[in-house]
């Protein structure tokens, strides 16, 4: 069974409906470590060695966050800048993450249609996530298809959020059990 580390970054969790539900849904699952970066580091002083140890002790890393201004919240960017250092995650002797996998679990305020060439945002969601894909490549991580929850600002959607939280849970449970060769193929089918 693969061990999963969920790095959760939401600067206003108390106001969140979607991410609070997603994060709560995966609490207390054997083999899944839920790590809230804002809770762990309220002063923003990230313990690099602790974070690197967490990475070494897990097989799959999930970055869970709301897409703010087409990127991740500041603490997750800082985490990447500090934790994924030369000699650990990339560069000479930087092979510590080789063979591990990375998945994003994100939410957007806009609809899925707004993330298209002809939509409001003028680009597909995958284009906004290219920095994560490239980071994965540089760090020798297998980049998995993201879990995306669009339209989070839509009114009267509590049932939809509950359904998506259950889907998220199922996707992580599936990832724990799946064979390497079929991971991306199975996820793309969902």
C-alpha positions as CSV (number, residue, x, y, z in Angstrom):
1,X,0.0,0.0,0.0
2,X,1.4,3.4,-1.0
3,X,1.8,6.0,1.7
4,X,0.3,9.4,0.8
5,X,1.3,12.8,2.1
6,X,-1.3,15.5,1.6
7,X,0.3,19.0,1.8
8,X,-2.7,21.2,2.5
9,X,-2.4,25.0,1.9
10,X,-5.5,27.2,2.4
11,X,-4.9,30.6,4.0
12,X,-8.6,31.1,5.0
13,X,-9.8,27.6,5.9
14,X,-12.5,29.0,8.2
15,X,-14.2,30.6,5.2
16,X,-13.8,27.5,2.9
17,X,-16.6,25.2,2.1
18,X,-15.0,23.1,-0.6
19,X,-11.5,22.5,0.8
20,X,-12.6,22.1,4.3
21,X,-14.9,19.3,3.1
22,X,-12.2,17.7,0.9
23,X,-9.7,17.8,3.7
24,X,-12.0,16.6,6.4
25,X,-13.1,13.7,4.1
26,X,-9.6,12.2,4.1
27,X,-8.7,12.6,7.7
28,X,-8.0,9.4,9.6
29,X,-7.4,7.2,6.6
30,X,-4.7,4.6,7.3
31,X,-1.6,5.4,5.2
32,X,-2.6,9.0,4.5
33,X,-0.8,11.8,6.4
34,X,-2.7,15.1,6.3
35,X,-0.4,18.1,6.8
36,X,-1.8,21.6,7.0
37,X,1.0,24.0,6.2
38,X,-0.7,27.1,7.5
39,X,-1.5,25.3,10.8
40,X,2.0,23.8,11.1
41,X,3.8,27.1,10.3
42,X,1.7,30.1,11.4
43,X,4.9,32.1,11.5
44,X,5.9,30.9,8.0
45,X,9.2,29.5,9.3
46,X,9.2,26.1,7.5
47,X,11.2,23.3,9.1
48,X,13.0,22.1,6.0
49,X,14.5,18.9,7.4
50,X,11.1,17.9,8.9
51,X,9.4,18.4,5.6
52,X,12.1,16.5,3.7
53,X,11.7,13.6,6.1
54,X,8.0,13.6,5.5
55,X,8.6,13.4,1.7
56,X,11.1,10.5,2.2
57,X,8.6,8.6,4.2
58,X,5.8,8.8,1.6
59,X,5.3,7.5,-1.9
60,X,2.7,9.9,-3.2
61,X,2.6,13.6,-2.5
62,X,-0.6,15.6,-3.0
63,X,-0.6,19.4,-3.1
64,X,-4.2,20.4,-2.0
65,X,-5.0,24.1,-2.5
66,X,-7.4,26.7,-3.9
67,X,-6.1,28.1,-7.2
68,X,-5.5,31.8,-6.3
69,X,-4.5,34.2,-9.1
70,X,-3.7,31.1,-11.2
71,X,-1.2,29.7,-8.7
72,X,-0.9,28.2,-5.3
73,X,-1.1,30.1,-2.0
74,X,2.1,31.7,-0.8
75,X,3.1,29.1,1.8
76,X,3.1,26.3,-0.7
77,X,5.3,28.3,-3.1
78,X,7.6,29.0,-0.2
79,X,7.6,25.3,0.8
80,X,8.6,24.4,-2.8
81,X,11.4,27.0,-2.8
82,X,12.9,25.9,0.5
83,X,12.1,22.1,0.8
84,X,12.8,21.1,-2.8
85,X,16.4,22.2,-2.6
86,X,19.4,21.4,-4.8
87,X,21.1,18.2,-3.7
88,X,17.9,16.8,-2.3
89,X,15.2,17.1,-4.9
90,X,17.2,18.0,-8.0
91,X,20.8,18.6,-9.3
92,X,23.9,16.7,-8.3
93,X,22.9,14.0,-5.8
94,X,19.3,15.4,-5.9
95,X,17.6,12.1,-6.4
96,X,15.7,11.7,-3.2
97,X,12.3,11.9,-4.8
98,X,12.9,9.6,-7.7
99,X,10.1,7.2,-8.1
100,X,7.6,9.2,-6.1
101,X,4.4,10.7,-7.5
102,X,2.8,14.1,-7.3
103,X,-0.9,14.9,-7.7
104,X,-2.6,18.3,-7.3
105,X,-6.0,18.6,-5.7
106,X,-7.3,22.1,-6.5
107,X,-10.4,24.2,-6.7
108,X,-11.3,27.1,-8.9
109,X,-13.9,29.8,-8.7
110,X,-14.6,29.6,-12.4
111,X,-16.4,26.9,-14.3
112,X,-14.6,24.2,-16.3
113,X,-15.7,26.0,-19.5
114,X,-14.0,29.2,-18.4
115,X,-10.7,27.3,-18.5
116,X,-10.6,26.8,-22.2
117,X,-9.2,28.6,-25.3
118,X,-12.6,30.3,-25.8
119,X,-13.4,30.7,-22.1
120,X,-13.0,33.6,-19.7
121,X,-9.5,32.5,-18.7
122,X,-8.4,31.9,-22.3
123,X,-6.4,28.7,-21.3
124,X,-7.0,25.2,-20.3
125,X,-6.5,24.5,-16.6
126,X,-3.5,22.3,-17.5
127,X,-1.7,25.3,-18.8
128,X,-2.0,27.1,-15.5
129,X,-0.6,24.0,-13.8
130,X,2.5,23.8,-16.0
131,X,4.9,25.0,-13.3
132,X,3.9,22.0,-11.1
133,X,4.3,19.6,-14.1
134,X,7.8,21.1,-14.7
135,X,8.7,21.0,-11.0
136,X,7.8,17.3,-11.1
137,X,10.0,16.6,-14.0
138,X,13.0,18.4,-12.5
139,X,12.5,16.6,-9.2
140,X,12.0,13.2,-10.9
141,X,8.4,12.9,-9.7
142,X,5.7,11.2,-11.8
143,X,3.1,13.9,-12.4
144,X,-0.4,12.5,-12.0
145,X,-3.6,14.0,-13.5
146,X,-5.0,16.6,-11.1
147,X,-8.2,16.4,-9.1
148,X,-10.1,19.6,-10.0
149,X,-13.2,21.0,-8.4
150,X,-14.5,23.9,-10.5
151,X,-17.2,26.5,-9.7
152,X,-16.7,26.6,-6.0
153,X,-18.4,30.0,-5.7
154,X,-21.7,28.6,-7.1
155,X,-24.6,29.0,-4.7
156,X,-26.5,26.0,-3.3
157,X,-23.9,23.4,-4.0
158,X,-23.5,21.6,-0.6
159,X,-24.5,18.3,-2.1
160,X,-22.1,18.7,-5.0
161,X,-19.2,19.4,-2.6
162,X,-20.2,16.3,-0.5
163,X,-20.1,14.2,-3.7
164,X,-16.8,15.7,-4.8
165,X,-15.3,15.1,-1.4
166,X,-16.3,11.4,-1.6
167,X,-14.8,11.2,-5.1
168,X,-11.5,12.7,-3.7
169,X,-11.4,10.2,-0.9
170,X,-12.0,7.3,-3.4
171,X,-9.3,8.6,-5.7
172,X,-6.7,8.7,-2.9
173,X,-7.8,5.2,-1.7
174,X,-7.4,4.0,-5.3
175,X,-3.9,5.5,-5.5
176,X,-2.9,3.7,-2.4
177,X,-3.6,0.3,-4.0
178,X,-2.9,0.8,-7.7
179,X,0.0,-0.8,-9.7
180,X,2.6,1.6,-11.0
181,X,2.0,1.0,-14.7
182,X,-1.7,1.9,-14.6
183,X,-1.8,4.9,-12.3
184,X,-2.2,7.7,-14.8
185,X,-4.4,5.6,-17.1
186,X,-6.8,4.7,-14.3
187,X,-6.9,8.3,-13.0
188,X,-7.6,9.8,-16.5
189,X,-10.6,7.4,-16.7
190,X,-12.2,8.9,-13.6
